[in-house]
Amino acid sequence: MTGTVTLGEGDVGASVRLGPYRLLQRLGSGGMGVVHLAVDRRGRAVAVKVLREHVAADPDARARLAREVATQRRIDDRRVAAVLDADTRGPRPYVVTRFVDGASLDEVVRDGGPLGPAALHRLASGLAGALHAIHAAGVTHRDVKPGNILVEDGEPVLIDFGIAHLVDDHRLTMTGLVMGTPGYLAPEIVEGAEVSDATDWWGWAASLLFAATGRPPFGTGPMDAVLTRVCQGRPDLEGVDPALAPLLAAALSPTAADRPTDTEVVDALERLSRGEPVAPALRVVPETSTLAPAATRAIDEVPAASGTSVITVPETRAQQQAPRTAVMPLRAAEPAPQPAPAPVPAPMMWEPAPQPVPVVWQPPPPVPQPHQPGGATVWAPQDARTGRPNRSGLLASVLALVVVGACVLPVVTLAAALVAGSLARTVDRTTTGLALRRHRYGARGSDVAVAFAASPWNLLISTLATAFWAVIPLVLGVGAALLAGAVVVAGIGRGGVATAVAAAAGSVVALLAAWWGPGGGALRRGSRSVARVVAPTAWVSVILSVLVLGAAAVLGLSDAVEQLGPSLWPVGGPVERVLP
């Protein structure tokens, strides 16, 4: 350090020095630190990121900063802000990077409106090059979004590796969730998968959609609503060029294997910027008539066609993705060959091409890491979701118990299911809110108290959400129960069997609709989080699954032996064992 410095987190004066750097003004801030414009001893402008005071004393925070420095020094590309210097052991640890004299992408779009085809192609190509460079170094950025993309002389520069992830750092893959910005966080990460290069390409595609429209790619509103749209693959494509909209929709598909490669997207944008048809950028393979369901969902206004052609996308990006096929409507064939004008470019829809045995690259075995006090984690705390098992077996056994309960005590079972759904959504809302808070402000001693204070509000919102999203499953369940009961009555007559079959069918349909239907994302995430807490190991999960299935069997057999049938207790007596 040079001189005596009391460095606050607000704006700084021209006399403040940090090491050999003179801090001029504050540029921005994040969860780990504050970024300042500074000059070095030679008068060169640099960006200095200073660790926040409330986390500077944390050894883990210093370790994360050291890892950030090591991460960025492995990357040498003009489209990535290079590390020039760092001090991770001094009284005020900091890291110095090249100063990028440009506004962030969200500021550029806010001030100048959505980008045109040429500027959008330039952005996509430059940012793709930056991602290829960092991935080649074994690094995953994890937070690709407009705020972390600076535009300098029309070229994008990727910044802020504060939550960057080294593929070979096993401890990071095992312990933490980096909670990125909703709308730019890949759906597989929301659902609990591990971070991979596909995470960055999702953020890349979402940032392109933002640049093309000037709006958040998955709309605004409550965090749960945005994450639900992400997981369901429902981006906001209004106003996007019809030739480009299906391509961006496919790039934001909930299934990573269904997404086109960056090379294909960039090539299509280049042709679009020159006013050329997009289709010739792809290789046509005739004789197929399958329209991908995801494609029909991506764009509903595609006119009916008499045939289809398939466009196979070659493998790229280190062959980590399988080839894709694009389906586009064709005009009816003419009775005799004759010259015809060039067809108008039609929207292209993607579906994965069948592959015998896809070869998926796997990272090398992790290198044992030295122990660090408290366990070094990534920037933003763990929330027991990413990289953790889904406990699907335990949850399936609980659902089986619910089905049996619906056949014996439907009112009690319905009430218990609604309460459990509210608690699961509360857990998801609280956990995600805590991760976002720490992502924005860093870890603080007040985090637990704030989360506890917010619990009543989260419970109220989750209860209202559960009641709202339960309407559709209940309607579908009642319809399925009536239909199943009518079928059984037609086959074997009225009686207790018909009532039990109707109740079982209705409960199964209602549960599936609640789990996978609208609003089910928060229910799935919260239920899996609770299951992981109850069953922290695989053996505990197996034992609990067996016990729950045993309880379901005992309940069902006891009711069958006693021939009690469904009961409306505590609001009424037994259900009539015949259907109307």
C-alpha positions in Angstrom: 0.0 0.0 0.0 1.0 3.6 -0.6 0.0 6.2 1.8 -2.8 6.1 4.4 -6.2 5.2 2.9 -9.7 5.0 4.3 -11.5 3.6 1.3 -15.3 3.7 1.5 -17.8 2.1 -0.9 -19.0 5.3 -2.4 -17.4 7.8 -4.8 -13.7 8.5 -4.2 -11.7 11.6 -4.4 -8.7 12.2 -6.6 -6.3 11.9 -3.7 -7.1 8.3 -2.8 -4.4 5.9 -3.7 -4.3 2.1 -3.5 -0.9 0.6 -4.0 0.6 2.3 -7.1 -2.8 3.3 -8.4 -4.7 6.6 -8.0 -8.5 6.0 -7.8 -10.5 8.6 -9.8 -14.1 7.6 -9.7 -16.4 4.7 -9.0 -17.6 2.8 -12.1 -19.8 0.1 -10.6 -20.2 -2.5 -7.9 -21.1 -6.2 -7.4 -21.4 -8.8 -4.7 -17.6 -9.0 -4.2 -16.4 -5.5 -4.6 -16.5 -2.0 -6.0 -14.9 -1.1 -9.4 -13.1 2.2 -9.8 -11.5 4.0 -12.7 -7.8 4.6 -11.8 -4.5 5.5 -13.3 -1.2 3.8 -12.8 2.2 5.5 -12.3 2.6 6.0 -16.0 -0.8 7.7 -16.3 -2.5 4.7 -18.0 -6.2 4.3 -17.3 -7.1 1.0 -15.6 -10.0 -0.6 -13.8 -9.4 -1.5 -10.1 -11.8 -3.8 -8.4 -11.6 -3.5 -4.6 -13.0 -6.2 -2.3 -15.8 -4.9 -0.1 -15.0 -4.0 3.5 -17.6 -6.4 5.0 -16.0 -9.4 3.2 -12.4 -8.3 3.0 -11.7 -10.0 6.4 -13.1 -13.3 5.1 -10.3 -15.7 4.1 -12.7 -17.4 1.6 -13.5 -14.1 -0.1 -9.8 -13.5 -0.5 -9.4 -17.0 -1.9 -12.2 -16.2 -4.4 -10.5 -13.1 -5.5 -7.2 -15.0 -5.9 -9.0 -17.5 -8.0 -10.6 -14.8 -10.1 -7.1 -13.5 -10.8 -5.8 -16.9 -11.7 -8.8 -17.5 -13.9 -8.5 -14.3 -16.0 -4.7 -14.7 -16.4 -5.4 -17.9 -18.2 -7.3 -16.0 -20.9 -5.6 -14.0 -23.7 -8.2 -12.4 -26.0 -8.9 -8.8 -26.9 -12.6 -9.4 -26.3 -12.0 -10.3 -22.6 -10.8 -7.6 -20.1 -7.3 -8.7 -19.3 -5.8 -8.8 -15.8 -2.9 -6.4 -15.4 -2.1 -6.6 -11.7 -3.5 -7.8 -8.4 -2.9 -7.8 -4.6 -4.9 -10.5 -2.9 -2.9 -10.4 0.5 -2.8 -6.8 1.4 -5.0 -4.9 3.8 -7.3 -4.0 0.9 -7.1 -6.7 -1.7 -7.8 -5.6 -5.3 -7.4 -6.7 -8.9 -6.5 -4.5 -11.8 -7.8 -5.1 -15.3 -7.6 -3.3 -18.6 -10.0 -0.3 -18.7 -12.7 -0.7 -21.3 -13.8 2.7 -22.5 -17.3 1.8 -23.4 -20.8 1.5 -22.0 -22.5 -1.7 -21.0 -24.8 -3.4 -23.5 -27.9 -2.6 -21.4 -26.9 1.1 -21.4 -26.3 1.0 -25.2 -29.7 -0.5 -25.9 -31.4 1.8 -23.3 -29.9 4.9 -24.9 -30.0 3.9 -28.6 -32.7 1.3 -28.9 -32.5 -2.3 -30.1 -29.6 -3.2 -32.3 -30.0 -3.5 -36.1 -29.0 -6.7 -38.0 -25.4 -5.6 -38.7 -24.8 -4.5 -35.1 -26.4 -7.6 -33.8 -24.2 -9.8 -35.9 -21.1 -7.9 -34.8 -22.2 -8.4 -31.1 -22.9 -12.1 -31.5 -19.7 -12.8 -33.4 -17.4 -10.9 -31.0 -19.1 -12.3 -27.9 -19.0 -15.8 -29.3 -15.2 -15.4 -29.9 -14.8 -14.3 -26.2 -16.6 -17.3 -24.9 -14.6 -19.7 -27.1 -11.5 -18.1 -25.7 -12.5 -18.5 -22.1 -13.8 -22.0 -22.6 -10.6 -23.0 -24.3 -8.8 -22.0 -21.1 -11.1 -24.3 -19.1 -13.2 -21.5 -17.6 -16.9 -21.0 -17.4 -17.9 -17.3 -16.9 -21.3 -18.2 -15.3 -22.9 -14.7 -15.5 -23.1 -13.7 -19.2 -25.6 -10.9 -19.3 -25.9 -7.4 -20.8 -24.5 -5.7 -17.7 -21.3 -7.7 -18.0 -20.8 -6.9 -21.7 -19.1 -3.6 -22.5 -19.2 -2.2 -26.0 -16.0 -0.5 -27.1 -15.9 1.0 -30.6 -18.7 -1.3 -31.6 -17.0 -4.4 -30.3 -18.1 -6.4 -27.2 -15.8 -7.0 -24.3 -16.7 -9.5 -21.6 -16.0 -8.4 -18.1 -16.6 -9.4 -14.4 -15.2 -12.9 -13.7 -16.1 -12.5 -10.1 -18.2 -15.7 -10.2 -16.1 -17.5 -12.9 -15.8 -21.2 -12.5 -12.8 -23.4 -13.3 -13.9 -26.7 -14.8 -11.1 -28.5 -13.0 -11.8 -27.0 -9.6 -13.7 -29.9 -8.1 -14.6 -28.1 -4.9 -16.6 -25.5 -6.7 -18.7 -28.0 -8.6 -19.5 -29.8 -5.4 -20.4 -26.9 -3.1 -22.0 -23.8 -4.5 -24.7 -22.3 -6.5 -23.9 -19.1 -8.4 -27.3 -17.5 -8.6 -27.1 -15.4 -11.8 -29.7 -12.8 -13.0 -33.1 -14.4 -13.6 -33.8 -14.4 -17.3 -30.1 -15.0 -18.1 -29.7 -18.2 -16.0 -30.0 -21.4 -18.0 -33.0 -23.6 -17.2 -30.8 -26.6 -16.5 -29.1 -24.6 -13.7 -32.5 -23.5 -12.3 -33.5 -27.2 -12.2 -30.3 -28.2 -10.4 -27.8 -29.3 -13.1 -24.1 -28.4 -12.8 -22.7 -25.4 -14.5 -21.1 -26.1 -18.0 -20.2 -24.2 -21.1 -23.9 -24.4 -22.1 -24.6 -22.1 -19.3 -22.6 -19.3 -20.9 -24.1 -20.0 -24.4 -27.6 -19.7 -22.8 -26.7 -16.3 -21.4 -25.2 -15.4 -24.8 -28.4 -16.2 -26.6 -30.5 -14.4 -24.0 -28.3 -11.3 -24.3 -28.7 -11.4 -28.1 -32.5 -11.5 -27.7 -32.3 -8.5 -25.3 -30.2 -6.6 -27.8 -32.7 -7.4 -30.6 -35.7 -6.2 -28.6 -34.6 -3.9 -25.9 -36.6 -5.9 -23.3 -35.7 -8.6 -20.8 -35.6 -11.9 -22.7 -38.2 -13.6 -20.4 -40.2 -10.6 -19.4 -40.5 -8.9 -16.0 -42.4 -9.6 -12.8 -41.9 -11.8 -9.8 -38.7 -13.9 -9.8 -40.7 -17.1 -9.7 -42.7 -16.1 -12.8 -39.5 -15.3 -14.8 -37.8 -18.5 -13.8 -41.0 -20.5 -14.8 -40.9 -18.9 -18.3 -37.2 -19.8 -18.5 -37.8 -23.4 -17.6 -40.7 -23.7 -20.0 -38.9 -22.1 -22.9 -41.2 -19.1 -23.4 -39.0 -16.1 -24.4 -40.5 -12.8 -25.4 -40.0 -12.7 -29.2 -42.3 -9.9 -30.0 -40.8 -7.6 -32.6 -38.0 -9.9 -33.6 -37.4 -10.4 -37.3 -39.6 -13.5 -38.4 -36.5 -15.0 -40.0 -34.6 -14.8 -36.8 -37.2 -15.4 -34.1 -37.4 -19.2 -34.4 -33.6 -19.4 -34.3 -33.3 -17.4 -31.1 -36.2 -19.4 -29.6 -34.4 -22.6 -30.4 -31.2 -21.2 -28.9 -33.2 -20.7 -25.7 -34.8 -24.1 -25.6 -35.1 -25.7 -22.1 -33.3 -28.7 -23.5 -29.6 -28.0 -24.1 -29.4 -30.7 -26.8 -32.1 -29.0 -28.9 -30.2 -25.7 -29.2 -28.4 -24.7 -32.4 -24.7 -23.9 -32.2 -23.3 -20.5 -31.9 -21.7 -20.9 -35.4 -25.1 -21.4 -36.9 -26.6 -18.5 -35.1 -23.8 -16.2 -36.1 -23.9 -17.3 -39.8 -27.6 -16.7 -39.9 -27.2 -13.2 -38.4 -24.5 -12.4 -40.9 -26.8 -13.4 -43.8 -29.6 -11.5 -42.3 -27.4 -8.4 -42.0 -26.6 -8.6 -45.7 -30.3 -9.0 -46.6 -29.8 -12.6 -47.8 -32.0 -15.6 -47.1 -31.0 -17.4 -43.9 -31.9 -20.9 -45.1 -28.9 -21.3 -47.5 -26.6 -21.2 -44.4 -27.8 -24.7 -43.6 -27.5 -28.0 -45.3 -30.8 -29.4 -46.6 -31.7 -33.1 -46.3 -35.1 -33.9 -47.9 -37.9 -36.4 -47.1 -39.2 -35.8 -43.6 -42.4 -34.3 -42.3 -41.9 -34.0 -38.6 -42.4 -30.6 -37.1 -40.7 -30.3 -33.7 -43.2 -29.6 -30.9 -40.8 -27.0 -29.4 -40.8 -25.3 -32.8 -44.6 -25.0 -33.0 -44.5 -23.6 -29.5 -41.9 -21.1 -30.5 -43.9 -19.5 -33.2 -47.6 -20.1 -33.8 -48.2 -18.1 -36.9 -46.3 -20.4 -39.3 -48.8 -21.2 -42.1 -49.7 -24.8 -43.0 -47.5 -26.4 -45.6 -47.8 -29.4 -47.9 -44.4 -30.7 -47.0 -41.3 -30.1 -45.0 -37.6 -30.2 -45.5 -35.0 -31.0 -42.9 -31.8 -28.9 -42.4 -29.0 -30.7 -40.6 -26.7 -28.5 -38.6 -23.1 -29.8 -38.5 -21.3 -30.3 -35.1 -19.3 -27.5 -33.7 -18.1 -26.2 -30.3 -15.7 -29.0 -29.7 -18.4 -31.5 -30.7 -20.2 -31.1 -27.4 -23.6 -30.8 -29.1 -25.3 -33.3 -31.4 -26.2 -32.2 -34.9 -29.5 -30.4 -35.2 -32.2 -30.4 -37.8 -34.3 -27.4 -38.9 -37.8 -27.9 -40.2 -39.3 -25.3 -42.5 -42.6 -25.2 -44.5 -42.4 -25.8 -48.3 -44.8 -24.8 -51.0 -46.8 -27.5 -52.7 -44.9 -29.3 -55.5 -45.8 -28.3 -59.1 -47.1 -30.9 -61.4 -44.2 -30.5 -63.8 -40.6 -29.1 -63.2 -40.4 -25.5 -64.1 -38.3 -22.5 -63.1 -39.6 -20.7 -60.0 -38.7 -17.6 -58.2 -36.5 -17.9 -55.2 -38.6 -18.8 -52.1 -39.1 -16.2 -49.4 -37.0 -17.2 -46.4 -39.3 -19.1 -44.0 -38.9 -19.5 -40.2 -36.8 -22.5 -39.3 -37.6 -24.8 -36.5 -35.1 -27.1 -34.8 -35.4 -30.6 -33.4 -32.5 -32.9 -32.6 -31.4 -35.3 -35.3 -31.5 -39.0 -34.2 -28.0 -40.2 -33.2 -26.9 -43.7 -32.4 -24.7 -43.1 -29.4 -23.7 -39.5 -28.8 -20.2 -38.9 -27.6 -20.1 -36.4 -24.8 -16.9 -34.8 -23.6 -16.2 -35.3 -20.0 -13.7 -33.3 -17.9 -10.7 -35.0 -16.5 -10.8 -36.4 -13.0 -10.5 -33.6 -10.5 -7.1 -32.8 -9.0 -7.1 -33.0 -5.2 -7.2 -29.5 -3.8 -5.5 -28.4 -0.6 -7.9 -27.7 2.3 -8.9 -24.1 3.0 -10.6 -22.9 6.1 -14.3 -23.0 5.7 -14.1 -24.5 2.2 -13.6 -22.1 -0.7 -16.8 -21.6 -2.6 -17.7 -19.4 -5.6 -19.0 -15.9 -5.3 -22.6 -16.3 -4.0 -23.5 -18.9 -1.5 -24.8 -22.4 -1.9 -28.5 -23.0 -1.8 -28.6 -26.8 -1.9 -29.7 -27.1 -5.5 -27.0 -26.9 -8.1 -25.0 -30.1 -8.5 -27.0 -31.9 -5.9 -29.1 -35.1 -6.5 -32.8 -34.6 -7.2 -34.0 -37.3 -4.8 -36.5 -38.4 -7.5 -37.0 -41.8 -5.8 -38.0 -40.3 -2.5 -40.3 -37.8 -4.1 -41.9 -40.6 -6.3 -42.6 -42.6 -3.1 -44.2 -39.6 -1.5 -46.4 -39.1 -4.6 -47.4 -42.8 -4.4 -48.5 -42.3 -0.8 -50.5 -39.3 -1.9 -52.3 -41.4 -4.5 -53.2 -44.0 -1.9 -54.3 -41.4 0.5 -56.6 -39.9 -2.1 -58.3 -43.3 -2.4 -58.8 -43.5 1.4 -59.0 -40.0 2.9 -59.3 -37.6 -0.1 -60.1 -34.5 1.9 -57.2 -35.0 4.4 -54.9 -35.8 1.5 -55.9 -32.7 -0.5 -55.3 -30.5 2.5 -51.9 -32.1 3.2 -50.9 -31.7 -0.4 -51.8 -28.0 -0.4 -49.9 -27.4 2.8 -46.9 -29.3 1.5 -47.0 -27.3 -1.8 -47.1 -24.0 0.1 -44.1 -25.0 2.2 -42.1 -26.2 -0.8 -42.7 -22.9 -2.6 -41.8 -21.0 0.5 -38.5 -22.9 0.7 -37.8 -22.2 -2.9 -38.7 -18.5 -2.6 -36.6 -18.0 0.6 -33.6 -19.9 -0.8 -33.5 -18.1 -4.1 -34.1 -14.8 -2.5 -31.1 -15.4 -0.1 -28.9 -16.4 -3.0 -29.8 -13.3 -5.0 -29.3 -11.0 -2.0 -25.8 -12.5 -1.5 -25.1 -12.3 -5.2 -25.9 -8.6 -5.1 -24.4 -7.5 -1.8 -22.0 -10.3 -0.9 -22.3 -12.5 2.2 -23.4 -10.6 5.3 -23.9 -11.5 9.0 -27.5 -10.3 8.7 -28.5 -12.7 5.9 -30.1 -15.3 8.2 -32.0 -12.7 10.1 -33.3 -11.1 6.9 -34.3 -14.4 5.5 -36.1 -15.2 8.7 -37.9 -11.8 8.7 -39.0 -12.4 5.1 -40.4 -15.9 5.9 -44.0 -14.7 6.8 -44.2 -12.7 3.6 -42.8 -15.6 1.5 -45.2 -18.0 3.2 -48.2 -15.7 2.3 -47.1 -15.3 -1.3 -46.4 -19.0 -1.6 -49.8 -19.9 -0.1 -51.6 -17.7 -2.6 -49.5 -19.0 -5.4 -50.3 -22.6 -4.4 -54.0 -21.9 -4.3 -53.9 -20.2 -7.7 -51.9 -22.9 -9.4 -54.0 -25.7 -7.9 -57.1 -24.7 -9.9 -56.0 -26.4 -13.1 -54.7 -29.6 -11.5 -57.9 -29.9 -9.5 -60.1 -29.4 -12.6 -58.1 -32.0 -14.6 -58.1 -34.4 -11.7 -61.9 -34.2 -11.3 -62.4 -34.8 -15.0 -60.0 -37.7 -15.0 -61.8 -39.2 -12.0 -65.2 -39.0 -13.7 -63.9 -40.5 -16.9 -62.0 -43.4 -15.2 -65.0 -44.1 -13.0 -67.4 -44.2 -16.0 -65.1 -46.6 -17.8 -64.9 -49.0 -14.8 -68.6 -48.8 -14.2 -69.2 -49.7 -17.9 -66.9 -52.7 -17.5 -67.6 -54.2 -14.1 -70.5 -52.2 -12.7 -70.8 -49.8 -9.8 -69.1 -50.3 -6.4 -66.1 -49.6 -4.3 -63.7 -50.6 -7.0 -65.1 -48.0 -9.4 -64.8 -45.3 -6.7 -61.2 -46.3 -5.8 -60.1 -46.4 -9.5 -61.7 -43.0 -10.1 -60.0 -41.5 -7.0 -56.6 -43.0 -8.0 -56.8 -41.8 -11.6 -57.9 -38.3 -10.6 -55.1 -37.9 -8.1 -52.4 -39.1 -10.5 -53.6 -36.6 -13.2 -53.8 -33.8 -10.7 -50.3 -34.5 -9.3 -48.7 -34.6 -12.7 -50.4 -31.4 -13.7 -49.3 -29.7 -10.5 -45.7 -31.0 -10.8 -45.1 -30.3 -14.6 -47.8 -27.8 -15.4 -48.0 -24.1 -15.0 -46.4 -22.9 -11.8 -44.7 -26.2 -11.2 -41.1 -24.9 -11.4 -41.1 -23.5 -7.9 -42.9 -26.6 -6.5 -40.2 -28.9 -8.0 -37.3 -26.9 -6.8 -38.7 -26.4 -3.3 -39.7 -30.1 -3.0 -36.2 -31.2 -4.1 -34.5 -28.9 -1.6 -36.7 -30.2 1.2 -36.0 -33.8 0.1 -32.2 -33.2 0.1 -32.4 -31.8 3.7 -34.5 -34.7 4.9 -32.3 -37.3 3.0 -28.8 -35.8 2.9 -27.3 -39.1 1.6 -28.3 -41.7 -1.0 -28.7 -44.4 1.6 -31.0 -42.3 3.8 -33.0 -41.5 0.7 -33.4 -45.2 -0.1 -34.4 -46.1 3.4 -37.0 -43.3 3.6 -38.4 -44.3 0.2 -38.9 -47.8 1.4 -40.6 -46.7 4.6 -42.9 -44.3 2.7 -43.8 -47.0 0.1 -44.4 -49.4 3.0 -46.7 -46.9 4.7 -48.6 -46.5 1.4 -49.0 -50.3 1.1 -50.2 -50.7 4.6 -52.7 -47.9 4.3 -54.1 -49.3 1.0 -54.2 -52.9 2.1 -55.9 -52.0 5.4 -58.6 -50.1 3.7 -59.1 -52.9 1.2 -59.4 -55.6 3.9 -61.8 -53.6 6.0 -63.7 -52.5 2.8 -64.0 -49.0 4.2 -63.7 -47.2 0.9 -63.0 -43.4 0.6 -64.1 -41.2 3.5 -64.7 -37.5 3.5 -63.7 -37.2 7.1 -63.5 -34.7 8.8 -66.2 -32.9 6.7 -68.5 -35.8 6.1 -69.0 -39.5 6.1 -68.0 -42.3 3.6 -68.2 -41.6 -0.1 -71.0 -43.5 -1.8 -69.4 -46.5 -3.3 -71.3 -46.1 -6.6 -70.9 -43.4 -9.2 -73.9 -41.3 -10.3 
